[in-house]
């Protein structure tokens, strides 16, 4: 064994042993993934078995490339077979592309662009050889908001006939390959990035990621606060808040038996029809209050999806309001707003009867289509 490989193997063993000890000493707080001496496939297989079977590692970390050998290379199939047998979770991380013209990246850090290219390159390479479809019991976490994959996948699909005509690739099962991919949202996450990812995956495949320790703690906490804010206030994303922040990751890493679904997320919305009876002498004044609070709530609160007041044609004192809130958090925020407090305090003496029955959507799939159409 060469000195370099021996050193890598020793380092991998040391890091795994320490990580396993920390996990054992702090049960329920830490999980860990094991690094492999990826340049030596046979040693990588040995280390993967040791990590998963003996140390009970929660996943395996793989680099996009080592010495120019990218994931998807035929030489790595035996490693993927071993990982597939163990239904392993694999965490990808980009490395410096090798060999590389270092002059190209003198003005920009790797993290700005080349890391995204590296990740896209590695995953595209695996898809082109159906690696992920053939070893479909492996779950692969793609870092940094999926890199360029939301742009690359449609382009790759469109070029597949040309690649096949030139005998560069065979049949590619895109759906089977993509089903194995999960995406962490470390880096430049935003509502727009999440929506773009949802063009190639489903909500249960999105995971919060911090990129710690490569970002300062203050930046990390600010970033998480920003994500929580838009996952509360964006109507189409609010139902996915718990899934993205922790439910998907807990299921992926075996911490819970029930897989989160988008249907469950939509059912977390608050949907109801408020039934209000107003005293006749206050009807005109009440309607002015109701119209104002409904308009301001929809205009100013992204988490208030719908407040639609209606008046019975048979009895003008019977008011019905269709209410849809993106989440419990959005509803609680709504109750604290100045315009809602003005409404409740100003109309308390006007209301003869009030019922607030919460409704359960019978068809969550249609609910999702409504919000896509609205957007």
C-alpha positions as CSV (number, residue, x, y, z in Angstrom):
1,X,0.0,0.0,0.0
2,X,1.4,3.4,-0.9
3,X,2.2,5.9,1.8
4,X,-0.6,8.3,0.7
5,X,-3.3,5.6,0.7
6,X,-2.1,4.3,4.1
7,X,-2.3,7.8,5.5
8,X,-5.8,8.3,4.1
9,X,-6.9,5.0,5.6
10,X,-5.5,5.9,9.0
11,X,-7.2,9.3,8.9
12,X,-10.5,7.7,7.9
13,X,-10.3,5.2,10.7
14,X,-9.5,7.8,13.3
15,X,-12.3,10.1,12.2
16,X,-14.9,7.3,12.2
17,X,-13.8,6.1,15.7
18,X,-14.1,9.6,17.2
19,X,-17.4,10.2,15.5
20,X,-18.8,6.9,16.8
21,X,-17.6,7.6,20.3
22,X,-19.3,11.1,20.3
23,X,-22.5,9.5,19.1
24,X,-22.4,6.9,21.8
25,X,-21.5,9.5,24.5
26,X,-24.4,11.8,23.5
27,X,-27.3,9.5,22.5
28,X,-30.0,11.2,20.6
29,X,-28.0,14.3,19.8
30,X,-25.4,13.3,17.2
31,X,-25.4,11.1,14.1
32,X,-22.4,10.6,11.8
33,X,-21.3,9.8,8.3
34,X,-18.1,7.9,7.5
35,X,-15.4,9.1,5.0
36,X,-13.7,6.5,2.7
37,X,-10.2,6.4,1.2
38,X,-12.0,6.8,-2.2
39,X,-8.9,6.5,-4.4
40,X,-8.6,2.8,-3.4
41,X,-11.9,1.1,-4.2
42,X,-11.1,-2.2,-2.4
43,X,-10.1,-0.3,0.8
44,X,-13.2,1.9,0.4
45,X,-15.3,-1.2,0.4
46,X,-13.6,-2.5,3.5
47,X,-14.0,0.8,5.3
48,X,-17.7,1.1,4.2
49,X,-18.4,-2.3,5.7
50,X,-16.6,-1.5,8.9
51,X,-18.4,1.8,9.2
52,X,-21.9,0.6,8.5
53,X,-21.8,-2.9,10.0
54,X,-19.5,-2.4,13.0
55,X,-19.6,1.3,14.0
56,X,-23.3,1.7,12.8
57,X,-22.5,4.8,10.9
58,X,-25.6,6.7,9.7
59,X,-24.3,7.4,6.3
60,X,-21.3,7.5,4.0
61,X,-19.6,10.7,2.6
62,X,-18.4,10.5,-0.9
63,X,-16.4,13.2,-2.8
64,X,-17.5,14.2,-6.3
65,X,-14.1,13.2,-7.6
66,X,-10.7,11.9,-6.4
67,X,-7.7,12.4,-8.7
68,X,-10.1,13.0,-11.6
69,X,-12.1,9.8,-11.1
70,X,-15.7,11.0,-10.8
71,X,-18.6,9.3,-9.2
72,X,-20.3,7.2,-11.9
73,X,-17.0,5.7,-13.1
74,X,-17.3,1.9,-13.8
75,X,-14.5,1.2,-11.4
76,X,-16.7,2.4,-8.5
77,X,-19.6,0.0,-9.3
78,X,-18.4,-2.6,-6.8
79,X,-18.5,0.0,-4.0
80,X,-22.0,1.1,-5.0
81,X,-23.1,-2.5,-4.9
82,X,-21.9,-2.8,-1.3
83,X,-23.6,0.4,-0.3
84,X,-26.8,-0.7,-2.1
85,X,-26.9,-3.9,-0.1
86,X,-26.9,-1.9,3.1
87,X,-29.4,0.7,1.8
88,X,-26.9,3.4,2.7
89,X,-27.4,7.1,2.8
90,X,-24.7,8.8,0.9
91,X,-23.8,12.4,1.4
92,X,-22.0,14.1,-1.5
93,X,-19.6,16.9,-1.3
94,X,-17.7,18.7,-4.0
95,X,-13.9,18.6,-4.3
96,X,-11.5,20.7,-6.4
97,X,-11.7,19.4,-10.0
98,X,-8.6,17.5,-11.0
99,X,-6.7,18.0,-13.3
100,X,-7.6,21.7,-13.5
101,X,-6.4,24.9,-15.0
102,X,-5.8,26.8,-11.8
103,X,-5.6,30.1,-13.7
104,X,-9.3,29.8,-14.5
105,X,-10.2,30.1,-10.8
106,X,-7.7,32.7,-9.6
107,X,-10.3,35.5,-9.3
108,X,-13.1,33.4,-7.7
109,X,-13.3,31.0,-4.8
110,X,-14.3,27.4,-5.5
111,X,-17.4,27.8,-3.4
112,X,-18.7,30.5,-5.7
113,X,-19.1,28.5,-8.8
114,X,-16.8,25.5,-9.3
115,X,-18.2,23.5,-6.3
116,X,-21.7,23.7,-8.0
117,X,-20.2,22.6,-11.3
118,X,-18.4,19.7,-9.5
119,X,-21.6,18.4,-7.9
120,X,-23.6,18.7,-11.1
121,X,-20.8,17.0,-13.0
122,X,-20.7,14.0,-10.6
123,X,-24.4,13.5,-10.4
124,X,-24.9,13.8,-14.2
125,X,-22.1,11.3,-14.7
126,X,-23.9,8.8,-12.4
127,X,-27.2,9.4,-14.1
128,X,-25.7,8.9,-17.6
129,X,-24.6,5.4,-16.6
130,X,-27.9,4.6,-14.6
131,X,-25.8,4.1,-11.5
132,X,-28.5,5.5,-9.2
133,X,-31.2,3.5,-11.0
134,X,-29.2,0.3,-10.8
135,X,-28.4,0.8,-7.2
136,X,-31.7,2.3,-6.2
137,X,-31.6,1.3,-2.5
138,X,-29.0,4.0,-2.0
139,X,-30.2,7.4,-1.1
140,X,-27.9,10.2,-2.2
141,X,-28.0,13.7,-0.7
142,X,-26.9,16.4,-3.2
143,X,-25.4,19.5,-1.4
144,X,-25.9,23.2,-1.9
145,X,-29.5,23.4,-3.1
146,X,-28.9,20.8,-5.9
147,X,-26.2,22.8,-7.5
148,X,-27.1,23.3,-11.2
149,X,-29.2,20.2,-11.5
150,X,-32.6,22.0,-11.9
151,X,-31.1,23.5,-15.1
152,X,-28.9,20.6,-16.1
153,X,-31.5,17.8,-16.0
154,X,-33.9,19.2,-18.6
155,X,-31.0,20.0,-20.9
156,X,-29.5,16.5,-20.4
157,X,-32.9,15.0,-21.2
158,X,-33.1,17.0,-24.4
159,X,-29.6,15.9,-25.5
160,X,-30.1,12.2,-24.7
161,X,-31.1,11.3,-28.2
162,X,-28.0,12.9,-29.6
163,X,-25.8,11.2,-27.0
164,X,-27.4,7.9,-27.9
165,X,-27.0,8.4,-31.6
166,X,-23.3,8.9,-31.0
167,X,-23.2,5.8,-28.8
168,X,-22.1,7.9,-25.8
169,X,-24.8,6.6,-23.5
170,X,-27.5,3.8,-23.5
171,X,-31.0,4.0,-22.2
172,X,-31.3,6.4,-19.2
173,X,-34.1,5.9,-16.7
174,X,-34.3,9.5,-15.5
175,X,-37.2,8.9,-13.2
176,X,-35.5,6.0,-11.4
177,X,-32.3,7.9,-11.1
178,X,-34.0,11.1,-9.7
179,X,-36.0,9.2,-7.2
180,X,-32.9,8.3,-5.3
181,X,-31.7,12.0,-4.9
182,X,-32.3,14.2,-1.9
183,X,-31.2,17.8,-1.7
184,X,-29.8,19.8,1.2
185,X,-30.5,23.5,1.2
186,X,-27.2,24.7,2.5
187,X,-26.0,27.9,0.8
188,X,-28.0,30.4,-1.1
189,X,-31.5,29.0,-0.3
190,X,-34.5,31.1,-1.1
191,X,-38.2,30.5,-2.0
192,X,-37.2,30.7,-5.7
193,X,-34.5,28.0,-5.3
194,X,-36.9,25.6,-3.5
195,X,-39.5,26.1,-6.3
196,X,-36.9,25.4,-8.9
197,X,-35.9,22.2,-7.1
198,X,-39.5,21.1,-7.0
199,X,-39.4,21.0,-10.8
200,X,-37.1,17.9,-10.5
201,X,-38.0,16.4,-7.2
202,X,-40.8,16.2,-4.6
203,X,-41.1,18.0,-1.2
204,X,-40.2,15.0,0.8
205,X,-36.7,15.1,-0.7
206,X,-35.7,18.5,0.5
207,X,-33.6,18.9,3.6
208,X,-32.4,21.9,5.7
209,X,-28.6,22.2,5.6
210,X,-26.4,24.6,7.4
211,X,-23.0,24.2,5.8
212,X,-21.5,24.5,9.3
213,X,-18.6,25.0,10.1
214,X,-17.9,26.8,6.8
215,X,-20.1,29.7,7.7
216,X,-19.9,32.0,10.7
217,X,-22.4,31.1,13.5
218,X,-24.1,34.5,13.2
219,X,-24.6,34.0,9.5
220,X,-25.9,30.5,10.1
221,X,-28.5,31.6,12.6
222,X,-29.6,34.5,10.4
223,X,-29.9,32.2,7.4
224,X,-32.0,29.7,9.4
225,X,-34.3,32.5,10.7
226,X,-34.8,33.8,7.1
227,X,-35.7,30.2,6.0
228,X,-38.2,29.8,8.8
229,X,-39.7,33.2,7.9
230,X,-40.4,32.4,4.3
231,X,-41.5,28.8,5.1
232,X,-44.1,30.4,7.3
233,X,-45.3,33.2,5.1
234,X,-45.0,31.9,1.5
235,X,-48.4,30.3,0.9
236,X,-47.2,27.5,-1.4
237,X,-44.2,26.6,0.8
238,X,-45.6,27.0,4.3
239,X,-47.2,23.5,4.3
240,X,-43.7,22.1,3.7
241,X,-42.1,23.9,6.7
242,X,-41.8,21.0,9.1
243,X,-40.9,18.6,6.3
244,X,-38.0,20.7,5.1
245,X,-36.7,21.8,8.6
246,X,-36.6,18.3,10.2
247,X,-39.2,15.7,9.3
248,X,-37.6,14.6,6.0
249,X,-34.1,14.3,7.5
250,X,-35.4,12.3,10.5
251,X,-37.0,9.8,8.1
252,X,-34.0,9.7,5.8
253,X,-31.7,8.9,8.7
254,X,-34.0,6.3,10.3
255,X,-35.1,8.4,13.2
256,X,-38.8,7.9,12.5
257,X,-40.8,5.2,10.8
258,X,-43.3,7.3,8.9
259,X,-42.3,9.1,5.7
260,X,-43.5,12.6,5.5
261,X,-45.7,13.4,2.5
262,X,-46.9,16.5,0.8
263,X,-50.5,15.4,1.4
264,X,-49.8,15.5,5.2
265,X,-48.2,19.0,4.7
266,X,-51.2,20.4,2.9
267,X,-53.5,19.0,5.6
268,X,-51.5,21.1,8.1
269,X,-53.1,24.2,6.6
270,X,-55.9,25.7,8.6
271,X,-59.1,25.7,6.4
272,X,-62.5,26.7,7.8
273,X,-65.7,28.6,7.1
274,X,-66.5,31.1,9.9
275,X,-70.2,31.2,10.6
276,X,-71.2,34.6,12.0
277,X,-74.6,36.1,12.9
278,X,-74.7,39.9,13.4
279,X,-77.3,42.0,15.2
280,X,-79.4,43.8,12.5
281,X,-78.7,47.3,14.0
282,X,-74.9,46.8,13.6
283,X,-74.9,45.1,10.2
284,X,-73.6,48.0,8.1
285,X,-70.9,48.9,10.6
286,X,-69.9,45.2,10.9
287,X,-69.5,44.8,7.2
288,X,-67.2,47.8,7.0
289,X,-65.0,46.2,9.7
290,X,-65.0,42.8,8.1
291,X,-64.2,44.0,4.6
292,X,-61.3,46.1,5.9
293,X,-59.7,43.3,8.0
294,X,-60.0,40.8,5.2
295,X,-58.5,43.1,2.6
296,X,-55.6,44.1,4.8
297,X,-54.9,40.5,6.0
298,X,-54.6,39.2,2.4
299,X,-52.6,42.2,1.2
300,X,-50.1,42.3,4.1
301,X,-49.8,38.7,5.4
302,X,-48.4,36.2,3.0
303,X,-49.5,33.4,5.4
304,X,-53.1,34.4,5.0
305,X,-54.0,32.7,1.8
306,X,-57.7,33.5,1.8
307,X,-60.2,35.5,3.8
308,X,-63.3,35.7,1.7
309,X,-66.4,37.2,3.3
310,X,-69.9,36.3,2.0
311,X,-73.4,37.4,3.0
312,X,-76.4,35.1,2.9
313,X,-79.0,36.1,0.2
314,X,-81.8,34.9,2.4
315,X,-80.7,36.5,5.7
316,X,-78.3,39.4,5.4
317,X,-77.2,39.1,9.0
318,X,-75.8,35.7,8.3
319,X,-72.1,36.1,7.3
320,X,-69.8,33.3,6.1
321,X,-66.0,33.8,5.8
322,X,-63.8,31.3,3.9
323,X,-60.5,31.3,5.8
324,X,-57.3,29.5,4.7
325,X,-54.0,30.0,6.6
326,X,-50.8,28.5,5.3
327,X,-49.9,27.1,8.7
328,X,-50.6,27.2,12.4
329,X,-47.7,29.7,12.7
330,X,-49.2,31.9,10.1
331,X,-52.6,31.8,11.9
332,X,-51.0,32.7,15.2
333,X,-49.2,35.7,13.6
334,X,-52.5,36.8,12.1
335,X,-54.1,37.0,15.5
336,X,-51.5,39.4,16.7
337,X,-51.8,41.9,13.9
338,X,-53.1,45.4,14.5
339,X,-55.8,45.1,11.9
340,X,-57.1,41.9,13.3
341,X,-57.1,43.3,16.9
342,X,-58.9,46.4,15.7
343,X,-61.6,44.1,14.1
344,X,-62.1,41.9,17.1
345,X,-62.2,44.8,19.6
346,X,-64.5,46.9,17.4
347,X,-67.0,44.2,16.5
348,X,-67.3,42.2,19.8
349,X,-70.6,43.8,20.7
350,X,-72.0,43.4,17.1
351,X,-71.8,39.6,16.9
352,X,-74.8,37.6,18.1
353,X,-73.3,34.2,17.4
354,X,-69.9,32.9,16.1
355,X,-68.8,29.4,15.1
356,X,-65.3,28.6,13.8
357,X,-65.4,24.9,12.6
358,X,-62.0,23.8,11.2
359,X,-62.4,21.9,8.0
360,X,-60.3,19.0,6.6
361,X,-59.5,19.0,2.9
362,X,-60.8,15.9,1.2
363,X,-58.5,16.1,-1.8
364,X,-55.0,17.5,-0.9
365,X,-53.8,16.9,-4.4
366,X,-56.4,19.4,-5.8
367,X,-55.4,21.9,-3.0
368,X,-51.8,21.8,-4.3
369,X,-53.0,22.4,-7.8
370,X,-54.9,25.4,-6.7
371,X,-51.8,27.1,-5.2
372,X,-49.7,26.2,-8.3
373,X,-52.3,27.8,-10.5
374,X,-52.4,30.9,-8.2
375,X,-48.7,31.4,-8.4
